[in-house]
Amino acid sequence: GTTATTFSPNDTCTRAQILTFMWRAAGSPKRDGFIIFDDVSANQYYYEPAMWAKDHTMVTGRNFEPYTPCTRASTVIYLWKNAGSPKTEALSTFTDVKADAEYAQAVAWAVKNGVTKGTSATTFSPDDTCTRGQIVTFLKRASTVPVTPVQPDPDDKDDSDDQSLFHQSAPPFNCSSDASGASSRFIVMTAY
């Protein structure tokens, strides 16, 4: 949460927050190595999530820009990449999502899998910023979508990194269940 007793669902969600939520839901994997962003230091809460996001091409470049507001387009891109970037026919009824937009496949995947329906029957609103409440709703919906194994990059000659973000048989987020079978995967989002 934003404090010990509040979540602040109506606050704008930042890049650091969404990727921390996702990293924790994926089991908080640790990474060996060096800092790969000029604007991230090891003492920041989003250090490991930033490295994880970089390793999975959710964020590229030399700067992480942790306080960048998370948009609807960036959200579905992160979730789509987390699911293994499955090929999805980018047929859209949204007038604001062009077929060649960098997020077109991610939007198509999100709609196909019930992560979002758009902001209206004809708009997705890719540049609208998301609140923390909206982000956890997207994450909850995406948690039930099967993971597609990451396909090897044909230009990459190192086969050691050609694996899914998660085990092929695992759901997109690491979760556990109590005796009743209820999932507790989103408990990780209570604090960042």
N, C-alpha and C positions, 0 to 999 in steps of 0.2 A: 504494500500500500504506500501511500504518500506519507503516512505517519503510522504509529503503532495501532491507531484505531480508525483510520480513514483510508478509503481507496480512491476517492475523487473521480468518480466515473465520468463526470462532465468536463474534466480537464483534457486539454489536447494531449494526445499521446506522441511521444518523441521516438525517433529511430532507436535510441538507446533502450527505451522502455520496451517497445515491441520485441526487439531482438533479445532482450533479457528474458522476457516472458517465454519466448519460443525456445531459447537455449535451456532454460530451466525445465520446460515441459519435455525437452529432448533428453533429459537426464543430467544436465550440467556437465557435459563432457569437458575434460581438461585437455590442454594442448601444450606440448613442449615447443619451445622455439623462442623466437624474438618478437618484439613488437613490430607490427607491420603497418601501423598507421602513425602519421606524424602528430595527430591530435589525441592520442590515447596513451595513458600511462598505466602501469601495472597496479596502481593504487585506486583506480576508479572502478566502481561497481560493475561497469559494463565492459571491463577489459576482456575477460574470457568470452562473453557473448559476441564482442566485436571480432575477435579472432575466429570464432566459430562461423560467424556470418561471412567473413572474408574467405575462409576455407571452402565455403559452399556457394560462393559467387553471389551471395545476396547483396553484398556491398563490394564495390571495386574502387580502385584509385588509392591515393596516398592518404586521404583524409576520411575519417569515419563520420564526422559531422553529427555527433550524438544528439544535439538539441534540435535537429531538423524535424519539423512537424511531419508526422506520418500521414501520407495521403491514402486515399482509397486505392489508387494505382500501385503505390509502393507496397501496401499491405497485401494485395493479392499476388504481387510478384514474389514477396517473401514466402507466402504460404504455398504458392505453386512450386517454387524451387525447393521448399522443404518437403514437398510431396514427390520430388524427383523430376520435376519439369516435364510431366507427361505431355505428349503431343495431343493436342485437343484442337479439333477443327474450329477455327476462329470465325464462326458465323455469328454475327451479333445483330440484335435488333436495336442496339444502342446507337443513337445518332452521334454520340460524342466519343465513340471508340472506333477509330479507323482500323481497317484490316491490317495495316502495316505498323500500327503503334507497337512500341516495345512491350506493352502490357496486354496486347490483344489476346494472346493465347492464355495468359494468366486469368484474364477476365472470363474468357470462355470456360476455362476449367472451373473457376469459382462458381459460375452460374450453373454449369452442368452438375456440379456436386453439392449444390444447395448452400454454399458458403455465403452467397449474396444473390439478391434478385435485382439489384440496381436501386437507384433512388426513385425511379419511376419506370413505367413500362418501356420508355424510349431513352432513358438516360442512365448512365453509370456514375457520372460526376467524378472522373478520375482525379481531378485536382483538389477536391474537397478534403479538408483535414479530418482526421478521425479522433474521436474522444477515446479515453481509456476504456469506457464502457463498451463502445462499438468494437474496439480491438478484441477484448476478451470474448465478445459474442462471435466475431469471426473465428477466433482461435477455437472456441468450443465447437462450432460447426465443422471446421476443418479437421478436428481431431478424429472424426469418424471416416475420413476419406482414406482409402488405401494408398500406400506408398508405391510409386513406380521406381524400380531400381535406376540409379543414375547410369546413363549410358557413357561408355568410354569416349573420351575426346579423341577423334581420329588423328589430330595433330600432336597429341601428347604421347610420347614414346615411353613414359613411365607408367607401367600397369599397376603399380602398388597402390595407387590412390583411386583406382576404378572400382568404387563400391558405392552402394546406396548410403544416404545419410544415416540410415537406420538399417537394422537387419531386415531382409526382404519380408519375413513373415511378421514383422512387428508393425503396430499401428504407427502413424506418423509422429506421435508423441509418446514418450515413455510414460506408462501409467501403471497403476496398481489398482486392485479392487479389494473391497472389504468382503466379509463373509456373505453379504447379500448380493455381491456382484456389482455394486455401485462403483463407478470409476472415481478415482481421486486425483486424476491427472492435473487438474487445474488448481490444486492447492498451492502449487509452485508460484502462482501469480499473486499471492497475497502480499508479497513485499518485493521490492527491487532494491 
